[in-house]
């Protein structure tokens, strides 16, 4: 594997994709700016002095990070890789929603690194069943998208299907290529 060639191919993909997107490319910048605006709004408001708001602000930064890295993956034609960032952004959003509904959980999340016991308490309170409650249609919609992203991110047939090309296949041997883009 020639890393310089791969990097050059990524740059070529990025420039071509950006050209194809045209003016719609600026939507990314608008969304990125919205994250910045929301973070500044929390910083200058009095509500930022509460644990659950501070946790939400940190999660907002994490979501913005995944927007940037996931978008870069897409623009460089690493579509499958972008699903991991989408999944993490969804998780961040639903964790924030859970803390918003139950503000006392902010400290469970913030203190999860204090000990193994604290981490296990956090894991129990932020498990898949609790972060995607059945009675919330918006979060149910996110769960469906989360599941799609998880399939792409795990070493499953879904992840490999977009990268493997079988050139020859029979029960005795096969020949395949693994594609980075």
GUMAR-318269 format. One record per atom (N, C-alpha, C, O): x, y, z; residue in three letters. Coordinates in steps of 0.2 Angstrom, whole numbers, padded with zeros to 4 digits, always signed. Example, Ala and Ser with C-alpha at 12.3 -4.5 7.8 and 13.67 -1.06 7.14 Angstrom:
+0066-0028+0039ALA+0062-0022+0039ALA+0066-0016+0039ALA+0071-0017+0042ALA+0064-0011+0035SER+0068-0005+0036SER+0064+0000+0039SER+0067+0006+0040SER
This chain:
+0004-0006+0000UNK+0000+0000+0000UNK+0004+0006+0000UNK+0009+0007+0004UNK+0003+0010-0005UNK+0007+0017-0005UNK+0003+0022-0002UNK-0002+0024-0005UNK+0005+0024+0004UNK+0001+0029+0007UNK+0001+0036+0004UNK-0005+0040+0004UNK+0006+0038+0000UNK+0006+0044-0003UNK+0001+0044-0009UNK-0002+0049-0010UNK+0001+0038-0012UNK-0004+0037-0018UNK-0011+0038-0015UNK-0016+0041-0018UNK-0013+0034-0009UNK-0019+0035-0006UNK-0021+0042-0004UNK-0027+0044-0006UNK-0017+0045-0001UNK-0018+0052+0001UNK-0019+0057-0005UNK-0024+0061-0005UNK-0016+0056-0011UNK-0017+0059-0017UNK-0023+0058-0020UNK-0027+0062-0022UNK-0025+0051-0020UNK-0032+0049-0022UNK-0038+0053-0018UNK-0043+0055-0021UNK-0036+0053-0011UNK-0041+0056-0007UNK-0042+0064-0009UNK-0048+0066-0009UNK-0037+0067-0010UNK-0037+0074-0012UNK-0041+0075-0019UNK-0045+0079-0019UNK-0039+0070-0023UNK-0043+0071-0030UNK-0050+0070-0029UNK-0054+0073-0032UNK-0052+0065-0025UNK-0059+0063-0023UNK-0062+0070-0020UNK-0068+0071-0022UNK-0059+0073-0015UNK-0061+0078-0012UNK-0063+0084-0016UNK-0068+0087-0016UNK-0058+0086-0021UNK-0059+0091-0025UNK-0065+0090-0030UNK-0069+0094-0032UNK-0065+0084-0033UNK-0070+0082-0038UNK-0077+0082-0034UNK-0082+0085-0037UNK-0078+0079-0028UNK-0084+0079-0025UNK-0086+0086-0023UNK-0092+0088-0024UNK-0082+0091-0021UNK-0083+0098-0019UNK-0086+0101-0026UNK-0090+0105-0025UNK-0083+0100-0031UNK-0085+0103-0038UNK-0092+0101-0039UNK-0096+0105-0042UNK-0093+0094-0039UNK-0100+0091-0040UNK-0105+0094-0036UNK-0111+0096-0038UNK-0103+0095-0029UNK-0108+0098-0025UNK-0110+0105-0026UNK-0115+0108-0025UNK-0105+0109-0029UNK-0107+0116-0031UNK-0108+0120-0025UNK-0105+0120-0020UNK-0113+0124-0026UNK-0115+0129-0020UNK-0118+0125-0014UNK-0118+0128-0009UNK-0120+0119-0015UNK-0123+0115-0009UNK-0117+0114-0004UNK-0119+0112+0002UNK-0111+0114-0006UNK-0106+0113-0002UNK-0106+0118+0004UNK-0104+0116+0010UNK-0108+0124+0003UNK-0109+0129+0009UNK-0114+0127+0014UNK-0113+0130+0020UNK-0118+0122+0013UNK-0122+0119+0018UNK-0119+0117+0024UNK-0120+0117+0030UNK-0113+0113+0023UNK-0109+0111+0028UNK-0106+0117+0032UNK-0107+0116+0038UNK-0104+0122+0029UNK-0101+0128+0033UNK-0107+0131+0037UNK-0106+0133+0043UNK-0113+0131+0034UNK-0118+0134+0038UNK-0120+0130+0044UNK-0121+0133+0049UNK-0120+0123+0043UNK-0121+0119+0049UNK-0116+0119+0054UNK-0117+0120+0060UNK-0110+0120+0052UNK-0104+0121+0056UNK-0105+0127+0060UNK-0104+0127+0066UNK-0107+0132+0057UNK-0108+0139+0060UNK-0113+0139+0065UNK-0113+0142+0070UNK-0118+0135+0064UNK-0124+0134+0069UNK-0122+0131+0075UNK-0124+0133+0080UNK-0117+0126+0074UNK-0114+0123+0081UNK-0111+0128+0085UNK-0111+0128+0091UNK-0106+0132+0081UNK-0103+0137+0085UNK-0107+0142+0088UNK-0106+0144+0094UNK-0113+0144+0085UNK-0118+0149+0087UNK-0121+0146+0094UNK-0122+0149+0099UNK-0123+0140+0093UNK-0126+0136+0099UNK-0121+0136+0105UNK-0123+0137+0111UNK-0115+0134+0104UNK-0110+0134+0109UNK-0109+0141+0112UNK-0109+0141+0118UNK-0108+0146+0108UNK-0108+0153+0111UNK-0114+0155+0115UNK-0113+0158+0120UNK-0120+0153+0113UNK-0126+0155+0116UNK-0126+0152+0123UNK-0128+0155+0128UNK-0124+0146+0124UNK-0123+0143+0130UNK-0118+0146+0135UNK-0119+0147+0141UNK-0112+0148+0132UNK-0107+0151+0136UNK-0109+0158+0139UNK-0107+0159+0144UNK-0113+0162+0135UNK-0115+0168+0137UNK-0121+0168+0141UNK-0123+0174+0144UNK-0125+0163+0142UNK-0131+0163+0145UNK-0130+0160+0152UNK-0125+0157+0154UNK-0135+0162+0156UNK-0135+0160+0163UNK-0136+0152+0164UNK-0135+0149+0169UNK-0139+0149+0159UNK-0141+0142+0159UNK-0135+0138+0159UNK-0135+0132+0161UNK-0129+0140+0157UNK-0123+0136+0156UNK-0120+0134+0163UNK-0116+0130+0163UNK-0123+0137+0168UNK-0121+0135+0175UNK-0123+0129+0178UNK-0122+0128+0184UNK-0127+0125+0174UNK-0130+0119+0177UNK-0127+0113+0174UNK-0125+0113+0168UNK-0126+0108+0178UNK-0122+0102+0176UNK-0125+0099+0169UNK-0121+0097+0165UNK-0132+0099+0169UNK-0135+0095+0163UNK-0134+0100+0156UNK-0133+0097+0151UNK-0133+0106+0157UNK-0132+0111+0152UNK-0124+0110+0150UNK-0123+0110+0144UNK-0120+0110+0155UNK-0113+0109+0153UNK-0112+0103+0149UNK-0108+0103+0145UNK-0115+0097+0152UNK-0114+0091+0148UNK-0116+0091+0141UNK-0113+0089+0136UNK-0122+0095+0140UNK-0125+0096+0133UNK-0120+0100+0129UNK-0120+0098+0123UNK-0117+0105+0132UNK-0113+0109+0128UNK-0106+0105+0126UNK-0104+0106+0120UNK-0104+0101+0130UNK-0098+0096+0128UNK-0100+0092+0123UNK-0097+0090+0118UNK-0106+0089+0123UNK-0109+0084+0118UNK-0110+0088+0112UNK-0109+0085+0106UNK-0112+0094+0112UNK-0113+0098+0106UNK-0106+0099+0102UNK-0106+0098+0096UNK-0101+0100+0106UNK-0094+0100+0103UNK-0092+0093+0100UNK-0089+0093+0094UNK-0094+0088+0103UNK-0093+0081+0100UNK-0096+0080+0094UNK-0094+0077+0089UNK-0103+0082+0094UNK-0107+0081+0088UNK-0104+0085+0082UNK-0103+0083+0076UNK-0101+0091+0083UNK-0098+0095+0078UNK-0092+0092+0076UNK-0091+0092+0070UNK-0088+0089+0080UNK-0082+0085+0078UNK-0084+0080+0073UNK-0081+0079+0068UNK-0089+0076+0075UNK-0091+0070+0070UNK-0094+0073+0064UNK-0093+0070+0059UNK-0097+0079+0064UNK-0100+0082+0058UNK-0094+0083+0053UNK-0094+0082+0047UNK-0088+0086+0056UNK-0082+0088+0052UNK-0079+0082+0049UNK-0078+0081+0043UNK-0077+0077+0053UNK-0074+0071+0051UNK-0078+0067+0047UNK-0075+0064+0042UNK-0084+0066+0048UNK-0089+0062+0044UNK-0089+0065+0037UNK-0090+0062+0032UNK-0090+0072+0037UNK-0090+0075+0030UNK-0084+0074+0026UNK-0084+0073+0020UNK-0078+0075+0030UNK-0072+0074+0026UNK-0072+0067+0023UNK-0069+0066+0018UNK-0074+0062+0027UNK-0074+0055+0025UNK-0078+0055+0019UNK-0076+0051+0014UNK-0084+0058+0019UNK-0088+0057+0013UNK-0085+0061+0007UNK-0085+0058+0001UNK-0082+0067+0008UNK-0079+0070+0002UNK-0073+0067-0001UNK-0072+0068-0006UNK-0070+0063+0004UNK-0064+0059+0001UNK-0066+0052-0002UNK-0062+0048-0003UNK-0073+0051-0002UNK-0076+0045-0004UNK-0074+0039+0000UNK-0074+0033-0002UNK-0074+0040+0007UNK-0074+0035+0012UNK-0081+0034+0015UNK-0081+0036+0021UNK-0086+0033+0011UNK-0093+0033+0013UNK-0094+0028+0019UNK-0097+0030+0024UNK-0091+0022+0019UNK-0092+0017+0024UNK-0089+0020+0031UNK-0092+0019+0036UNK-0084+0023+0030UNK-0080+0026+0036UNK-0085+0031+0040UNK-0085+0032+0046UNK-0088+0035+0035UNK-0092+0041+0038UNK-0098+0038+0042UNK-0100+0042+0047UNK-0100+0032+0042UNK-0106+0029+0046UNK-0104+0029+0053UNK-0108+0030+0057UNK-0097+0028+0055UNK-0095+0027+0062UNK-0096+0034+0065UNK-0098+0035+0071UNK-0094+0039+0061UNK-0095+0046+0064UNK-0103+0048+0065UNK-0105+0052+0069UNK-0107+0046+0060UNK-0114+0047+0060UNK-0117+0044+0066UNK-0121+0046+0070UNK-0115+0037+0067UNK-0117+0034+0073UNK-0115+0037+0080UNK-0119+0038+0084UNK-0109+0039+0080UNK-0106+0043+0086UNK-0110+0049+0087UNK-0112+0051+0093UNK-0112+0053+0082UNK-0115+0059+0083UNK-0122+0058+0085UNK-0125+0062+0089UNK-0126+0052+0082UNK-0132+0051+0085UNK-0132+0049+0092UNK-0136+0051+0096UNK-0127+0045+0094UNK-0126+0043+0101UNK-0126+0049+0106UNK-0129+0050+0111UNK-0122+0054+0103UNK-0121+0060+0107UNK-0127+0064+0108UNK-0129+0066+0113UNK-0131+0064+0102UNK-0137+0068+0103UNK-0142+0064+0107UNK-0146+0068+0111UNK-0143+0058+0107UNK-0148+0054+0111UNK-0145+0054+0119UNK-0149+0054+0123UNK-0139+0054+0120UNK-0136+0055+0127UNK-0138+0062+0129UNK-0141+0062+0135UNK-0137+0067+0125UNK-0139+0074+0127UNK-0147+0074+0129UNK-0149+0077+0133UNK-0151+0071+0124UNK-0158+0071+0125UNK-0160+0067+0132UNK-0164+0069+0135UNK-0156+0062+0133UNK-0158+0058+0140UNK-0156+0063+0146UNK-0160+0063+0150UNK-0151+0066+0145UNK-0149+0071+0151UNK-0154+0076+0151UNK-0155+0079+0157UNK-0156+0079+0146UNK-0161+0084+0146UNK-0167+0082+0149UNK-0170+0086+0153UNK-0169+0076+0148UNK-0176+0073+0151UNK-0174+0072+0159UNK-0179+0072+0163UNK-0168+0070+0160UNK-0166+0068+0167UNK-0160+0071+0169UNK-0155+0068+0169UNK-0160+0078+0171UNK-0154+0081+0172UNK-0149+0078+0178UNK-0143+0080+0177UNK-0152+0075+0182UNK-0148+0071+0187UNK-0143+0067+0184UNK-0137+0065+0187UNK-0144+0064+0178UNK-0139+0060+0175UNK-0133+0063+0172UNK-0128+0060+0170UNK-0133+0070+0172UNK-0127+0073+0170UNK-0121+0071+0174UNK-0116+0070+0171UNK-0122+0071+0180UNK-0116+0069+0185UNK-0114+0062+0184UNK-0108+0060+0184UNK-0119+0057+0182UNK-0117+0050+0181UNK-0113+0050+0175UNK-0108+0046+0175UNK-0114+0054+0170UNK-0110+0054+0163UNK-0104+0058+0165UNK-0098+0055+0163UNK-0104+0063+0168UNK-0098+0067+0169UNK-0093+0063+0174UNK-0087+0064+0173UNK-0095+0059+0179UNK-0091+0056+0183UNK-0089+0049+0181UNK-0086+0045+0185UNK-0091+0047+0175UNK-0091+0040+0173UNK-0083+0037+0173UNK-0082+0031+0174UNK-0079+0042+0173UNK-0072+0040+0172UNK-0068+0040+0179UNK-0062+0039+0180UNK-0072+0041+0185UNK-0069+0041+0191UNK-0067+0034+0194UNK-0062+0034+0197UNK-0071+0029+0192UNK-0069+0022+0194UNK-0073+0017+0190UNK-0077+0019+0186UNK-0071+0011+0190UNK-0074+0006+0186UNK-0082+0005+0188UNK-0086+0004+0184UNK-0083+0006+0195UNK-0090+0006+0197UNK-0094+0012+0194UNK-0100+0011+0192UNK-0091+0018+0194UNK-0094+0024+0191UNK-0096+0022+0184UNK-0101+0024+0181UNK-0091+0019+0180UNK-0092+0018+0173UNK-0097+0013+0172UNK-0101+0014+0167UNK-0098+0008+0176UNK-0103+0003+0176UNK-0110+0006+0177UNK-0115+0004+0174UNK-0110+0010+0182UNK-0117+0014+0183UNK-0119+0018+0177UNK-0125+0018+0175UNK-0114+0021+0174UNK-0115+0025+0168UNK-0118+0021+0163UNK-0123+0023+0159UNK-0115+0015+0162UNK-0116+0011+0156UNK-0124+0008+0157UNK-0127+0008+0152UNK-0125+0007+0163UNK-0132+0004+0164UNK-0137+0010+0163UNK-0143+0008+0160UNK-0136+0016+0164UNK-0140+0021+0164UNK-0141+0024+0157UNK-0145+0028+0155UNK-0136+0022+0153UNK-0136+0025+0146UNK-0135+0019+0141UNK-0132+0020+0135UNK-0138+0014+0142UNK-0139+0008+0138UNK-0144+0010+0132UNK-0148+0014+0132UNK-0143+0006+0127UNK-0147+0007+0121UNK-0155+0007+0122UNK-0158+0012+0120UNK-0157+0003+0127UNK-0165+0004+0129UNK-0167+0010+0132UNK-0172+0013+0131UNK-0162+0013+0136UNK-0164+0020+0139UNK-0162+0026+0135UNK-0166+0031+0136UNK-0158+0025+0130UNK-0157+0031+0126UNK-0161+0032+0120UNK-0162+0037+0117UNK-0165+0026+0118UNK-0169+0026+0113UNK-0176+0024+0116UNK-0179+0019+0114UNK-0180+0028+0120UNK-0186+0026+0122UNK-0191+0025+0117UNK-0191+0029+0112UNK-0196+0021+0118UNK-0201+0019+0113UNK-0206+0024+0112UNK-0209+0025+0107UNK-0207+0029+0117UNK-0212+0034+0117UNK-0210+0040+0114UNK-0214+0045+0114UNK-0204+0040+0111UNK-0202+0047+0108UNK-0201+0045+0100UNK-0196+0042+0098UNK-0205+0048+0096UNK-0205+0046+0088UNK-0198+0049+0085UNK-0195+0046+0081UNK-0196+0055+0088UNK-0190+0058+0085UNK-0184+0053+0086UNK-0179+0052+0082UNK-0183+0051+0092UNK-0178+0046+0094UNK-0179+0039+0091UNK-0174+0036+0090UNK-0185+0037+0090UNK-0186+0031+0087UNK-0183+0031+0079UNK-0180+0027+0077UNK-0184+0037+0076UNK-0181+0038+0070UNK-0174+0038+0070UNK-0171+0035+0065UNK-0171+0041+0075UNK-0164+0041+0076UNK-0161+0034+0077UNK-0156+0032+0074UNK-0165+0030+0081UNK-0163+0023+0082UNK-0162+0019+0075UNK-0158+0015+0074UNK-0167+0020+0071UNK-0167+0017+0064UNK-0160+0019+0061UNK-0157+0015+0058UNK-0159+0025+0061UNK-0153+0028+0057UNK-0146+0025+0061UNK-0141+0023+0058UNK-0147+0025+0067UNK-0141+0022+0072UNK-0140+0015+0070UNK-0134+0013+0069UNK-0145+0011+0069UNK-0144+0004+0067UNK-0141+0003+0060UNK-0137-0001+0060UNK-0143+0007+0056UNK-0140+0007+0049UNK-0132+0009+0050UNK-0128+0005+0047UNK-0131+0014+0053UNK-0124+0016+0054UNK-0120+0010+0058UNK-0114+0009+0056UNK-0123+0007+0063UNK-0119+0002+0067UNK-0118-0004+0062UNK-0112-0007+0062UNK-0122-0006+0058UNK-0121-0011+0053UNK-0115-0010+0048UNK-0111-0014+0047UNK-0114-0004+0046UNK-0109-0002+0042UNK-0102-0001+0046UNK-0097-0002+0043UNK-0103+0000+0052UNK-0097+0001+0056UNK-0094-0005+0059UNK-0088-0006+0061UNK-0098-0010+0060UNK-0095-0017+0063UNK-0093-0021+0057UNK-0094-0020+0051UNK-0089-0026+0059UNK-0086-0030+0053UNK-0092-0035+0051UNK-0091-0041+0052UNK-0097-0032+0048UNK-0102-0036+0046UNK-0102-0036+0038UNK-0098-0033+0035UNK-0107-0040+0035UNK-0107-0041+0028UNK-0109-0034+0025UNK-0107-0033+0019UNK-0113-0030+0029UNK-0115-0023+0026UNK-0108-0019+0025UNK-0108-0015+0020UNK-0104-0019+0030UNK-0098-0015+0030UNK-0093-0018+0024UNK-0091-0014+0020UNK-0093-0024+0023UNK-0088-0027+0018UNK-0091-0027+0011UNK-0088-0026+0006UNK-0098-0026+0011UNK-0101-0026+0004UNK-0099-0020+0000UNK-0099-0021-0006UNK-0098-0015+0003UNK-0096-0009-0001UNK-0089-0008-0002UNK-0087-0004-0006UNK-0085-0013+0000UNK-0078-0012-0001UNK-0075-0018-0005UNK-0070-0018-0009UNK-0078-0024-0004UNK-0076-0030-0008UNK-0078-0031-0015UNK-0084-0029-0016UNK-0074-0033-0019UNK-0076-0034-0026UNK-0074-0041-0028UNK-0067-0042-0028UNK-0078-0046-0029UNK-0076-0053-0030UNK-0075-0054-0038UNK-0079-0052-0042UNK-0069-0055-0039UNK-0067-0056-0046UNK-0068-0063-0049UNK-0070-0064-0055UNK-0068-0068-0044UNK-0069-0075-0046UNK-0071-0079-0040UNK-0068-0077-0034UNK-0076-0083-0040UNK-0078-0086-0034UNK-0081-0093-0036UNK-0085-0094-0041UNK-0078-0098-0032UNK-0081-0105-0032UNK-0080-0108-0026UNK-0077-0105-0021UNK-0082-0114-0025UNK-0081-0117-0018UNK-0074-0118-0016UNK-0073-0120-0010UNK-0070-0119-0021UNK-0063-0121-0020UNK-0058-0115-0019UNK-0053-0115-0015UNK-0060-0109-0022UNK-0056-0103-0021UNK-0060-0097-0023UNK-0065-0097-0026UNK-0057-0092-0021UNK-0060-0085-0023UNK-0054-0080-0024UNK-0049-0081-0021UNK-0056-0075-0028UNK-0051-0069-0029UNK-0055-0063-0028UNK-0061-0062-0031UNK-0053-0059-0023UNK-0057-0053-0022UNK-0052-0047-0021UNK-0046-0048-0020UNK-0055-0041-0022UNK-0051-0035-0021UNK-0054-0031-0015UNK-0061-0031-0015UNK-0050-0028-0011UNK-0053-0023-0006UNK-0052-0016-0008UNK-0046-0014-0010UNK-0057-0012-0008UNK-0057-0005-0011UNK-0057+0000-0005UNK-0061-0001+0000UNK-0053+0005-0005UNK-0053+0010+0000UNK-0058+0015-0001UNK-0060+0019+0003UNK-0060+0016-0007UNK-0065+0021-0009UNK-0072+0018-0011UNK-0076+0022-0013UNK
